[in-house]
Amino acid sequence: MNKTEVMAISIEMARSGRGLNPAEAIDYIAELIAREDPASELYDWRVEKLLATAACIWRLRREQMT
């Protein structure tokens, strides 16, 4: 799936109410991190990307509340 497809599907999901709320999204990211294999040579890179995504969600949610 390319970036354009990801954006189109994400927008459609959000419009139809099928997106996660921020707390659910962060919980899901935590589940994804827990499933990662610490022995993998890509572990640090994958976890860093997932944590950066969680940080983005948290920041956007915080900005929305202020």
mmCIF file as Biopython writes it, N, C-alpha, C and O atoms, coordinates in Angstrom:
data_model
#
loop_
_atom_site.group_PDB
_atom_site.id
_atom_site.type_symbol
_atom_site.label_atom_id
_atom_site.label_alt_id
_atom_site.label_comp_id
_atom_site.label_asym_id
_atom_site.label_entity_id
_atom_site.label_seq_id
_atom_site.pdbx_PDB_ins_code
_atom_site.Cartn_x
_atom_site.Cartn_y
_atom_site.Cartn_z
_atom_site.occupancy
_atom_site.B_iso_or_equiv
_atom_site.auth_seq_id
_atom_site.auth_asym_id
_atom_site.pdbx_PDB_model_num
ATOM 1   N N  . MET A ? 1  ? 0.856   -1.168 0.000  1.0 0.0 1  A 1 
ATOM 2   C CA . MET A ? 1  ? 0.000   0.000  0.000  1.0 0.0 1  A 1 
ATOM 3   C C  . MET A ? 1  ? 0.904   1.235  0.000  1.0 0.0 1  A 1 
ATOM 4   O O  . MET A ? 1  ? 1.832   1.331  0.803  1.0 0.0 1  A 1 
ATOM 5   N N  . ASN A ? 2  ? 0.635   2.152  -0.883 1.0 0.0 2  A 1 
ATOM 6   C CA . ASN A ? 2  ? 1.466   3.353  -0.936 1.0 0.0 2  A 1 
ATOM 7   C C  . ASN A ? 2  ? 0.877   4.462  -0.054 1.0 0.0 2  A 1 
ATOM 8   O O  . ASN A ? 2  ? -0.218  4.324  0.490  1.0 0.0 2  A 1 
ATOM 9   N N  . LYS A ? 3  ? 1.613   5.542  0.071  1.0 0.0 3  A 1 
ATOM 10  C CA . LYS A ? 3  ? 1.226   6.640  0.971  1.0 0.0 3  A 1 
ATOM 11  C C  . LYS A ? 3  ? -0.139  7.228  0.603  1.0 0.0 3  A 1 
ATOM 12  O O  . LYS A ? 3  ? -0.945  7.529  1.484  1.0 0.0 3  A 1 
ATOM 13  N N  . THR A ? 4  ? -0.394  7.389  -0.690 1.0 0.0 4  A 1 
ATOM 14  C CA . THR A ? 4  ? -1.676  7.947  -1.131 1.0 0.0 4  A 1 
ATOM 15  C C  . THR A ? 4  ? -2.830  7.045  -0.718 1.0 0.0 4  A 1 
ATOM 16  O O  . THR A ? 4  ? -3.867  7.524  -0.258 1.0 0.0 4  A 1 
ATOM 17  N N  . GLU A ? 5  ? -2.650  5.742  -0.883 1.0 0.0 5  A 1 
ATOM 18  C CA . GLU A ? 5  ? -3.691  4.789  -0.487 1.0 0.0 5  A 1 
ATOM 19  C C  . GLU A ? 5  ? -3.910  4.810  1.025  1.0 0.0 5  A 1 
ATOM 20  O O  . GLU A ? 5  ? -5.046  4.758  1.495  1.0 0.0 5  A 1 
ATOM 21  N N  . VAL A ? 6  ? -2.824  4.887  1.773  1.0 0.0 6  A 1 
ATOM 22  C CA . VAL A ? 6  ? -2.933  4.957  3.233  1.0 0.0 6  A 1 
ATOM 23  C C  . VAL A ? 6  ? -3.734  6.186  3.645  1.0 0.0 6  A 1 
ATOM 24  O O  . VAL A ? 6  ? -4.620  6.093  4.494  1.0 0.0 6  A 1 
ATOM 25  N N  . MET A ? 7  ? -3.430  7.322  3.056  1.0 0.0 7  A 1 
ATOM 26  C CA . MET A ? 7  ? -4.143  8.560  3.397  1.0 0.0 7  A 1 
ATOM 27  C C  . MET A ? 7  ? -5.614  8.478  3.017  1.0 0.0 7  A 1 
ATOM 28  O O  . MET A ? 7  ? -6.478  8.864  3.803  1.0 0.0 7  A 1 
ATOM 29  N N  . ALA A ? 8  ? -5.907  7.980  1.822  1.0 0.0 8  A 1 
ATOM 30  C CA . ALA A ? 8  ? -7.290  7.885  1.366  1.0 0.0 8  A 1 
ATOM 31  C C  . ALA A ? 8  ? -8.112  6.961  2.267  1.0 0.0 8  A 1 
ATOM 32  O O  . ALA A ? 8  ? -9.233  7.297  2.651  1.0 0.0 8  A 1 
ATOM 33  N N  . ILE A ? 9  ? -7.556  5.808  2.600  1.0 0.0 9  A 1 
ATOM 34  C CA . ILE A ? 9  ? -8.260  4.861  3.457  1.0 0.0 9  A 1 
ATOM 35  C C  . ILE A ? 9  ? -8.410  5.422  4.865  1.0 0.0 9  A 1 
ATOM 36  O O  . ILE A ? 9  ? -9.464  5.266  5.482  1.0 0.0 9  A 1 
ATOM 37  N N  . SER A ? 10 ? -7.375  6.068  5.378  1.0 0.0 10 A 1 
ATOM 38  C CA . SER A ? 10 ? -7.426  6.658  6.723  1.0 0.0 10 A 1 
ATOM 39  C C  . SER A ? 10 ? -8.498  7.735  6.802  1.0 0.0 10 A 1 
ATOM 40  O O  . SER A ? 10 ? -9.260  7.790  7.767  1.0 0.0 10 A 1 
ATOM 41  N N  . ILE A ? 11 ? -8.556  8.582  5.797  1.0 0.0 11 A 1 
ATOM 42  C CA . ILE A ? 11 ? -9.565  9.652  5.777  1.0 0.0 11 A 1 
ATOM 43  C C  . ILE A ? 11 ? -10.970 9.045  5.729  1.0 0.0 11 A 1 
ATOM 44  O O  . ILE A ? 11 ? -11.863 9.483  6.455  1.0 0.0 11 A 1 
ATOM 45  N N  . GLU A ? 12 ? -11.161 8.056  4.890  1.0 0.0 12 A 1 
ATOM 46  C CA . GLU A ? 12 ? -12.470 7.403  4.799  1.0 0.0 12 A 1 
ATOM 47  C C  . GLU A ? 12 ? -12.853 6.752  6.129  1.0 0.0 12 A 1 
ATOM 48  O O  . GLU A ? 12 ? -13.997 6.864  6.569  1.0 0.0 12 A 1 
ATOM 49  N N  . MET A ? 13 ? -11.908 6.079  6.762  1.0 0.0 13 A 1 
ATOM 50  C CA . MET A ? 13 ? -12.191 5.448  8.053  1.0 0.0 13 A 1 
ATOM 51  C C  . MET A ? 13 ? -12.565 6.494  9.097  1.0 0.0 13 A 1 
ATOM 52  O O  . MET A ? 13 ? -13.500 6.291  9.871  1.0 0.0 13 A 1 
ATOM 53  N N  . ALA A ? 14 ? -11.846 7.600  9.122  1.0 0.0 14 A 1 
ATOM 54  C CA . ALA A ? 14 ? -12.141 8.667  10.086 1.0 0.0 14 A 1 
ATOM 55  C C  . ALA A ? 14 ? -13.526 9.255  9.832  1.0 0.0 14 A 1 
ATOM 56  O O  . ALA A ? 14 ? -14.291 9.481  10.769 1.0 0.0 14 A 1 
ATOM 57  N N  . ARG A ? 15 ? -13.841 9.500  8.578  1.0 0.0 15 A 1 
ATOM 58  C CA . ARG A ? 15 ? -15.149 10.078 8.232  1.0 0.0 15 A 1 
ATOM 59  C C  . ARG A ? 15 ? -16.305 9.148  8.578  1.0 0.0 15 A 1 
ATOM 60  O O  . ARG A ? 15 ? -17.391 9.604  8.937  1.0 0.0 15 A 1 
ATOM 61  N N  . SER A ? 16 ? -16.070 7.852  8.470  1.0 0.0 16 A 1 
ATOM 62  C CA . SER A ? 16 ? -17.139 6.887  8.738  1.0 0.0 16 A 1 
ATOM 63  C C  . SER A ? 16 ? -17.181 6.443  10.200 1.0 0.0 16 A 1 
ATOM 64  O O  . SER A ? 16 ? -17.985 5.588  10.575 1.0 0.0 16 A 1 
ATOM 65  N N  . GLY A ? 17 ? -16.306 7.034  11.026 1.0 0.0 17 A 1 
ATOM 66  C CA . GLY A ? 17 ? -16.318 6.721  12.453 1.0 0.0 17 A 1 
ATOM 67  C C  . GLY A ? 17 ? -15.618 5.427  12.825 1.0 0.0 17 A 1 
ATOM 68  O O  . GLY A ? 17 ? -15.810 4.921  13.931 1.0 0.0 17 A 1 
ATOM 69  N N  . ARG A ? 18 ? -14.813 4.882  11.927 1.0 0.0 18 A 1 
ATOM 70  C CA . ARG A ? 18 ? -14.135 3.617  12.207 1.0 0.0 18 A 1 
ATOM 71  C C  . ARG A ? 18 ? -12.725 3.808  12.748 1.0 0.0 18 A 1 
ATOM 72  O O  . ARG A ? 18 ? -12.012 2.830  12.969 1.0 0.0 18 A 1 
ATOM 73  N N  . GLY A ? 19 ? -12.316 5.049  12.961 1.0 0.0 19 A 1 
ATOM 74  C CA . GLY A ? 19 ? -10.994 5.305  13.514 1.0 0.0 19 A 1 
ATOM 75  C C  . GLY A ? 19 ? -10.981 5.091  15.018 1.0 0.0 19 A 1 
ATOM 76  O O  . GLY A ? 19 ? -12.028 5.108  15.665 1.0 0.0 19 A 1 
ATOM 77  N N  . LEU A ? 20 ? -9.811  4.894  15.559 1.0 0.0 20 A 1 
ATOM 78  C CA . LEU A ? 20 ? -9.658  4.754  17.006 1.0 0.0 20 A 1 
ATOM 79  C C  . LEU A ? 20 ? -9.622  6.129  17.650 1.0 0.0 20 A 1 
ATOM 80  O O  . LEU A ? 20 ? -9.217  7.104  17.017 1.0 0.0 20 A 1 
ATOM 81  N N  . ASN A ? 21 ? -10.046 6.210  18.909 1.0 0.0 21 A 1 
ATOM 82  C CA . ASN A ? 21 ? -9.821  7.461  19.635 1.0 0.0 21 A 1 
ATOM 83  C C  . ASN A ? 21 ? -8.358  7.458  20.102 1.0 0.0 21 A 1 
ATOM 84  O O  . ASN A ? 21 ? -7.708  6.413  20.083 1.0 0.0 21 A 1 
ATOM 85  N N  . PRO A ? 22 ? -7.841  8.614  20.518 1.0 0.0 22 A 1 
ATOM 86  C CA . PRO A ? 22 ? -6.412  8.675  20.871 1.0 0.0 22 A 1 
ATOM 87  C C  . PRO A ? 22 ? -5.973  7.654  21.928 1.0 0.0 22 A 1 
ATOM 88  O O  . PRO A ? 22 ? -4.902  7.062  21.800 1.0 0.0 22 A 1 
ATOM 89  N N  . ALA A ? 23 ? -6.772  7.447  22.951 1.0 0.0 23 A 1 
ATOM 90  C CA . ALA A ? 23 ? -6.390  6.486  23.995 1.0 0.0 23 A 1 
ATOM 91  C C  . ALA A ? 23 ? -6.332  5.072  23.434 1.0 0.0 23 A 1 
ATOM 92  O O  . ALA A ? 23 ? -5.418  4.312  23.754 1.0 0.0 23 A 1 
ATOM 93  N N  . GLU A ? 24 ? -7.301  4.717  22.599 1.0 0.0 24 A 1 
ATOM 94  C CA . GLU A ? 24 ? -7.296  3.393  21.976 1.0 0.0 24 A 1 
ATOM 95  C C  . GLU A ? 24 ? -6.094  3.231  21.052 1.0 0.0 24 A 1 
ATOM 96  O O  . GLU A ? 24 ? -5.481  2.165  21.000 1.0 0.0 24 A 1 
ATOM 97  N N  . ALA A ? 25 ? -5.761  4.293  20.323 1.0 0.0 25 A 1 
ATOM 98  C CA . ALA A ? 25 ? -4.621  4.234  19.404 1.0 0.0 25 A 1 
ATOM 99  C C  . ALA A ? 25 ? -3.320  4.001  20.167 1.0 0.0 25 A 1 
ATOM 100 O O  . ALA A ? 25 ? -2.486  3.196  19.753 1.0 0.0 25 A 1 
ATOM 101 N N  . ILE A ? 26 ? -3.153  4.701  21.272 1.0 0.0 26 A 1 
ATOM 102 C CA . ILE A ? 26 ? -1.933  4.522  22.069 1.0 0.0 26 A 1 
ATOM 103 C C  . ILE A ? 26 ? -1.902  3.127  22.688 1.0 0.0 26 A 1 
ATOM 104 O O  . ILE A ? 26 ? -0.840  2.508  22.755 1.0 0.0 26 A 1 
ATOM 105 N N  . ASP A ? 27 ? -3.049  2.624  23.142 1.0 0.0 27 A 1 
ATOM 106 C CA . ASP A ? 27 ? -3.105  1.247  23.651 1.0 0.0 27 A 1 
ATOM 107 C C  . ASP A ? 27 ? -2.703  0.255  22.570 1.0 0.0 27 A 1 
ATOM 108 O O  . ASP A ? 27 ? -1.968  -0.696 22.836 1.0 0.0 27 A 1 
ATOM 109 N N  . TYR A ? 28 ? -3.182  0.475  21.354 1.0 0.0 28 A 1 
ATOM 110 C CA . TYR A ? 28 ? -2.849  -0.422 20.252 1.0 0.0 28 A 1 
ATOM 111 C C  . TYR A ? 28 ? -1.361  -0.358 19.921 1.0 0.0 28 A 1 
ATOM 112 O O  . TYR A ? 28 ? -0.740  -1.385 19.647 1.0 0.0 28 A 1 
ATOM 113 N N  . ILE A ? 29 ? -0.795  0.832  19.946 1.0 0.0 29 A 1 
ATOM 114 C CA . ILE A ? 29 ? 0.642   0.971  19.706 1.0 0.0 29 A 1 
ATOM 115 C C  . ILE A ? 29 ? 1.430   0.217  20.778 1.0 0.0 29 A 1 
ATOM 116 O O  . ILE A ? 29 ? 2.435   -0.428 20.478 1.0 0.0 29 A 1 
ATOM 117 N N  . ALA A ? 30 ? 0.974   0.301  22.016 1.0 0.0 30 A 1 
ATOM 118 C CA . ALA A ? 30 ? 1.635   -0.448 23.094 1.0 0.0 30 A 1 
ATOM 119 C C  . ALA A ? 30 ? 1.575   -1.950 22.818 1.0 0.0 30 A 1 
ATOM 120 O O  . ALA A ? 30 ? 2.547   -2.664 23.064 1.0 0.0 30 A 1 
ATOM 121 N N  . GLU A ? 31 ? 0.432   -2.438 22.305 1.0 0.0 31 A 1 
ATOM 122 C CA . GLU A ? 31 ? 0.316   -3.855 21.943 1.0 0.0 31 A 1 
ATOM 123 C C  . GLU A ? 31 ? 1.296   -4.214 20.832 1.0 0.0 31 A 1 
ATOM 124 O O  . GLU A ? 31 ? 1.945   -5.258 20.886 1.0 0.0 31 A 1 
ATOM 125 N N  . LEU A ? 32 ? 1.402   -3.350 19.827 1.0 0.0 32 A 1 
ATOM 126 C CA . LEU A ? 32 ? 2.338   -3.608 18.732 1.0 0.0 32 A 1 
ATOM 127 C C  . LEU A ? 32 ? 3.775   -3.670 19.240 1.0 0.0 32 A 1 
ATOM 128 O O  . LEU A ? 32 ? 4.551   -4.523 18.811 1.0 0.0 32 A 1 
ATOM 129 N N  . ILE A ? 33 ? 4.126   -2.774 20.146 1.0 0.0 33 A 1 
ATOM 130 C CA . ILE A ? 33 ? 5.478   -2.781 20.708 1.0 0.0 33 A 1 
ATOM 131 C C  . ILE A ? 33 ? 5.716   -4.075 21.490 1.0 0.0 33 A 1 
ATOM 132 O O  . ILE A ? 33 ? 6.786   -4.677 21.397 1.0 0.0 33 A 1 
ATOM 133 N N  . ALA A ? 34 ? 4.711   -4.495 22.260 1.0 0.0 34 A 1 
ATOM 134 C CA . ALA A ? 34 ? 4.853   -5.726 23.046 1.0 0.0 34 A 1 
ATOM 135 C C  . ALA A ? 34 ? 5.069   -6.946 22.149 1.0 0.0 34 A 1 
ATOM 136 O O  . ALA A ? 34 ? 5.712   -7.912 22.560 1.0 0.0 34 A 1 
ATOM 137 N N  . ARG A ? 35 ? 4.539   -6.905 20.934 1.0 0.0 35 A 1 
ATOM 138 C CA . ARG A ? 35 ? 4.681   -8.033 20.001 1.0 0.0 35 A 1 
ATOM 139 C C  . ARG A ? 35 ? 6.034   -8.050 19.290 1.0 0.0 35 A 1 
ATOM 140 O O  . ARG A ? 35 ? 6.413   -9.061 18.698 1.0 0.0 35 A 1 
ATOM 141 N N  . GLU A ? 36 ? 6.744   -6.961 19.347 1.0 0.0 36 A 1 
ATOM 142 C CA . GLU A ? 36 ? 8.045   -6.900 18.668 1.0 0.0 36 A 1 
ATOM 143 C C  . GLU A ? 36 ? 9.035   -7.843 19.348 1.0 0.0 36 A 1 
ATOM 144 O O  . GLU A ? 36 ? 8.982   -8.053 20.560 1.0 0.0 36 A 1 
ATOM 145 N N  . ASP A ? 37 ? 9.920   -8.395 18.564 1.0 0.0 37 A 1 
ATOM 146 C CA . ASP A ? 37 ? 10.946  -9.311 19.065 1.0 0.0 37 A 1 
ATOM 147 C C  . ASP A ? 37 ? 12.197  -8.513 19.419 1.0 0.0 37 A 1 
ATOM 148 O O  . ASP A ? 37 ? 12.865  -7.987 18.530 1.0 0.0 37 A 1 
ATOM 149 N N  . PRO A ? 38 ? 12.522  -8.417 20.715 1.0 0.0 38 A 1 
ATOM 150 C CA . PRO A ? 38 ? 13.706  -7.660 21.120 1.0 0.0 38 A 1 
ATOM 151 C C  . PRO A ? 38 ? 15.006  -8.185 20.508 1.0 0.0 38 A 1 
ATOM 152 O O  . PRO A ? 38 ? 15.999  -7.459 20.450 1.0 0.0 38 A 1 
ATOM 153 N N  . ALA A ? 39 ? 15.007  -9.425 20.058 1.0 0.0 39 A 1 
ATOM 154 C CA . ALA A ? 39 ? 16.208  -9.996 19.450 1.0 0.0 39 A 1 
ATOM 155 C C  . ALA A ? 39 ? 16.379  -9.570 17.987 1.0 0.0 39 A 1 
ATOM 156 O O  . ALA A ? 39 ? 17.442  -9.769 17.399 1.0 0.0 39 A 1 
ATOM 157 N N  . SER A ? 40 ? 15.349  -8.996 17.418 1.0 0.0 40 A 1 
ATOM 158 C CA . SER A ? 40 ? 15.418  -8.570 16.015 1.0 0.0 40 A 1 
ATOM 159 C C  . SER A ? 40 ? 16.363  -7.387 15.865 1.0 0.0 40 A 1 
ATOM 160 O O  . SER A ? 40 ? 16.416  -6.503 16.720 1.0 0.0 40 A 1 
ATOM 161 N N  . GLU A ? 41 ? 17.109  -7.384 14.762 1.0 0.0 41 A 1 
ATOM 162 C CA . GLU A ? 41 ? 18.011  -6.251 14.526 1.0 0.0 41 A 1 
ATOM 163 C C  . GLU A ? 41 ? 17.236  -4.983 14.185 1.0 0.0 41 A 1 
ATOM 164 O O  . GLU A ? 41 ? 17.800  -3.890 14.223 1.0 0.0 41 A 1 
ATOM 165 N N  . LEU A ? 42 ? 15.959  -5.111 13.855 1.0 0.0 42 A 1 
ATOM 166 C CA . LEU A ? 42 ? 15.124  -3.943 13.556 1.0 0.0 42 A 1 
ATOM 167 C C  . LEU A ? 42 ? 14.286  -3.485 14.753 1.0 0.0 42 A 1 
ATOM 168 O O  . LEU A ? 42 ? 13.521  -2.526 14.656 1.0 0.0 42 A 1 
ATOM 169 N N  . TYR A ? 43 ? 14.442  -4.178 15.876 1.0 0.0 43 A 1 
ATOM 170 C CA . TYR A ? 43 ? 13.633  -3.875 17.061 1.0 0.0 43 A 1 
ATOM 171 C C  . TYR A ? 43 ? 13.710  -2.405 17.451 1.0 0.0 43 A 1 
ATOM 172 O O  . TYR A ? 43 ? 12.674  -1.752 17.574 1.0 0.0 43 A 1 
ATOM 173 N N  . ASP A ? 44 ? 14.892  -1.876 17.645 1.0 0.0 44 A 1 
ATOM 174 C CA . ASP A ? 44 ? 15.025  -0.487 18.094 1.0 0.0 44 A 1 
ATOM 175 C C  . ASP A ? 44 ? 14.394  0.487  17.104 1.0 0.0 44 A 1 
ATOM 176 O O  . ASP A ? 44 ? 13.729  1.440  17.510 1.0 0.0 44 A 1 
ATOM 177 N N  . TRP A ? 45 ? 14.598  0.255  15.818 1.0 0.0 45 A 1 
ATOM 178 C CA . TRP A ? 45 ? 14.053  1.138  14.790 1.0 0.0 45 A 1 
ATOM 179 C C  . TRP A ? 45 ? 12.522  1.090  14.797 1.0 0.0 45 A 1 
ATOM 180 O O  . TRP A ? 45 ? 11.862  2.128  14.767 1.0 0.0 45 A 1 
ATOM 181 N N  . ARG A ? 46 ? 11.967  -0.122 14.837 1.0 0.0 46 A 1 
ATOM 182 C CA . ARG A ? 46 ? 10.507  -0.274 14.835 1.0 0.0 46 A 1 
ATOM 183 C C  . ARG A ? 46 ? 9.880   0.342  16.074 1.0 0.0 46 A 1 
ATOM 184 O O  . ARG A ? 46 ? 8.883   1.058  15.977 1.0 0.0 46 A 1 
ATOM 185 N N  . VAL A ? 47 ? 10.452  0.071  17.229 1.0 0.0 47 A 1 
ATOM 186 C CA . VAL A ? 47 ? 9.906   0.608  18.480 1.0 0.0 47 A 1 
ATOM 187 C C  . VAL A ? 47 ? 10.011  2.130  18.486 1.0 0.0 47 A 1 
ATOM 188 O O  . VAL A ? 47 ? 9.087   2.810  18.932 1.0 0.0 47 A 1 
ATOM 189 N N  . GLU A ? 48 ? 11.115  2.666  18.004 1.0 0.0 48 A 1 
ATOM 190 C CA . GLU A ? 48 ? 11.259  4.120  17.945 1.0 0.0 48 A 1 
ATOM 191 C C  . GLU A ? 48 ? 10.178  4.740  17.066 1.0 0.0 48 A 1 
ATOM 192 O O  . GLU A ? 48 ? 9.604   5.766  17.431 1.0 0.0 48 A 1 
ATOM 193 N N  . LYS A ? 49 ? 9.891   4.138  15.917 1.0 0.0 49 A 1 
ATOM 194 C CA . LYS A ? 49 ? 8.843   4.653  15.019 1.0 0.0 49 A 1 
ATOM 195 C C  . LYS A ? 49 ? 7.468   4.561  15.673 1.0 0.0 49 A 1 
ATOM 196 O O  . LYS A ? 49 ? 6.664   5.485  15.552 1.0 0.0 49 A 1 
ATOM 197 N N  . LEU A ? 50 ? 7.193   3.476  16.352 1.0 0.0 50 A 1 
ATOM 198 C CA . LEU A ? 50 ? 5.914   3.330  17.038 1.0 0.0 50 A 1 
ATOM 199 C C  . LEU A ? 50 ? 5.775   4.337  18.177 1.0 0.0 50 A 1 
ATOM 200 O O  . LEU A ? 50 ? 4.711   4.927  18.363 1.0 0.0 50 A 1 
ATOM 201 N N  . LEU A ? 51 ? 6.847   4.530  18.933 1.0 0.0 51 A 1 
ATOM 202 C CA . LEU A ? 51 ? 6.807   5.522  20.016 1.0 0.0 51 A 1 
ATOM 203 C C  . LEU A ? 51 ? 6.637   6.934  19.462 1.0 0.0 51 A 1 
ATOM 204 O O  . LEU A ? 51 ? 5.934   7.748  20.062 1.0 0.0 51 A 1 
ATOM 205 N N  . ALA A ? 52 ? 7.266   7.237  18.333 1.0 0.0 52 A 1 
ATOM 206 C CA . ALA A ? 52 ? 7.112   8.547  17.709 1.0 0.0 52 A 1 
ATOM 207 C C  . ALA A ? 52 ? 5.665   8.751  17.258 1.0 0.0 52 A 1 
ATOM 208 O O  . ALA A ? 52 ? 5.138   9.860  17.348 1.0 0.0 52 A 1 
ATOM 209 N N  . THR A ? 53 ? 5.033   7.702  16.782 1.0 0.0 53 A 1 
ATOM 210 C CA . THR A ? 53 ? 3.627   7.778  16.386 1.0 0.0 53 A 1 
ATOM 211 C C  . THR A ? 53 ? 2.748   8.034  17.610 1.0 0.0 53 A 1 
ATOM 212 O O  . THR A ? 53 ? 1.835   8.859  17.561 1.0 0.0 53 A 1 
ATOM 213 N N  . ALA A ? 54 ? 3.023   7.330  18.699 1.0 0.0 54 A 1 
ATOM 214 C CA . ALA A ? 54 ? 2.269   7.554  19.939 1.0 0.0 54 A 1 
ATOM 215 C C  . ALA A ? 54 ? 2.460   8.978  20.442 1.0 0.0 54 A 1 
ATOM 216 O O  . ALA A ? 54 ? 1.508   9.609  20.903 1.0 0.0 54 A 1 
ATOM 217 N N  . ALA A ? 55 ? 3.681   9.484  20.355 1.0 0.0 55 A 1 
ATOM 218 C CA . ALA A ? 55 ? 3.956   10.858 20.794 1.0 0.0 55 A 1 
ATOM 219 C C  . ALA A ? 55 ? 3.181   11.863 19.942 1.0 0.0 55 A 1 
ATOM 220 O O  . ALA A ? 55 ? 2.684   12.863 20.460 1.0 0.0 55 A 1 
ATOM 221 N N  . CYS A ? 56 ? 3.080   11.604 18.655 1.0 0.0 56 A 1 
ATOM 222 C CA . CYS A ? 56 ? 2.329   12.478 17.754 1.0 0.0 56 A 1 
ATOM 223 C C  . CYS A ? 56 ? 0.852   12.496 18.151 1.0 0.0 56 A 1 
ATOM 224 O O  . CYS A ? 56 ? 0.237   13.560 18.225 1.0 0.0 56 A 1 
ATOM 225 N N  . ILE A ? 57 ? 0.293   11.326 18.402 1.0 0.0 57 A 1 
ATOM 226 C CA . ILE A ? 57 ? -1.111  11.236 18.815 1.0 0.0 57 A 1 
ATOM 227 C C  . ILE A ? 57 ? -1.318  11.996 20.119 1.0 0.0 57 A 1 
ATOM 228 O O  . ILE A ? 57 ? -2.272  12.763 20.247 1.0 0.0 57 A 1 
ATOM 229 N N  . TRP A ? 58 ? -0.435  11.788 21.077 1.0 0.0 58 A 1 
ATOM 230 C CA . TRP A ? 58 ? -0.552  12.460 22.370 1.0 0.0 58 A 1 
ATOM 231 C C  . TRP A ? 58 ? -0.483  13.979 22.197 1.0 0.0 58 A 1 
ATOM 232 O O  . TRP A ? 58 ? -1.277  14.712 22.787 1.0 0.0 58 A 1 
ATOM 233 N N  . ARG A ? 59 ? 0.471   14.446 21.383 1.0 0.0 59 A 1 
ATOM 234 C CA . ARG A ? 59 ? 0.622   15.883 21.160 1.0 0.0 59 A 1 
ATOM 235 C C  . ARG A ? 59 ? -0.607  16.475 20.479 1.0 0.0 59 A 1 
ATOM 236 O O  . ARG A ? 59 ? -1.093  17.529 20.887 1.0 0.0 59 A 1 
ATOM 237 N N  . LEU A ? 60 ? -1.107  15.811 19.454 1.0 0.0 60 A 1 
ATOM 238 C CA . LEU A ? 60 ? -2.291  16.313 18.755 1.0 0.0 60 A 1 
ATOM 239 C C  . LEU A ? 60 ? -3.500  16.346 19.682 1.0 0.0 60 A 1 
ATOM 240 O O  . LEU A ? 60 ? -4.290  17.290 19.643 1.0 0.0 60 A 1 
ATOM 241 N N  . ARG A ? 61 ? -3.644  15.336 20.502 1.0 0.0 61 A 1 
ATOM 242 C CA . ARG A ? 61 ? -4.762  15.287 21.465 1.0 0.0 61 A 1 
ATOM 243 C C  . ARG A ? 61 ? -4.643  16.415 22.481 1.0 0.0 61 A 1 
ATOM 244 O O  . ARG A ? 61 ? -5.632  17.062 22.826 1.0 0.0 61 A 1 
ATOM 245 N N  . ARG A ? 62 ? -3.433  16.639 22.949 1.0 0.0 62 A 1 
ATOM 246 C CA . ARG A ? 62 ? -3.194  17.705 23.932 1.0 0.0 62 A 1 
ATOM 247 C C  . ARG A ? 62 ? -3.490  19.077 23.322 1.0 0.0 62 A 1 
ATOM 248 O O  . ARG A ? 62 ? -4.098  19.932 23.967 1.0 0.0 62 A 1 
ATOM 249 N N  . GLU A ? 63 ? -3.059  19.278 22.080 1.0 0.0 63 A 1 
ATOM 250 C CA . GLU A ? 63 ? -3.322  20.543 21.389 1.0 0.0 63 A 1 
ATOM 251 C C  . GLU A ? 63 ? -4.821  20.741 21.181 1.0 0.0 63 A 1 
ATOM 252 O O  . GLU A ? 63 ? -5.320  21.863 21.265 1.0 0.0 63 A 1 
ATOM 253 N N  . GLN A ? 64 ? -5.523  19.673 20.914 1.0 0.0 64 A 1 
ATOM 254 C CA . GLN A ? 64 ? -6.958  19.729 20.694 1.0 0.0 64 A 1 
ATOM 255 C C  . GLN A ? 64 ? -7.695  20.141 21.969 1.0 0.0 64 A 1 
ATOM 256 O O  . GLN A ? 64 ? -8.737  20.795 21.915 1.0 0.0 64 A 1 
ATOM 257 N N  . MET A ? 65 ? -7.139  19.750 23.114 1.0 0.0 65 A 1 
ATOM 258 C CA . MET A ? 65 ? -7.784  20.035 24.397 1.0 0.0 65 A 1 
ATOM 259 C C  . MET A ? 65 ? -7.528  21.468 24.864 1.0 0.0 65 A 1 
ATOM 260 O O  . MET A ? 65 ? -8.262  21.972 25.714 1.0 0.0 65 A 1 
ATOM 261 N N  . THR A ? 66 ? -6.515  22.125 24.333 1.0 0.0 66 A 1 
ATOM 262 C CA . THR A ? 66 ? -6.209  23.482 24.789 1.0 0.0 66 A 1 
ATOM 263 C C  . THR A ? 66 ? -6.762  24.514 23.859 1.0 0.0 66 A 1 
ATOM 264 O O  . THR A ? 66 ? -6.595  25.711 24.095 1.0 0.0 66 A 1 
#
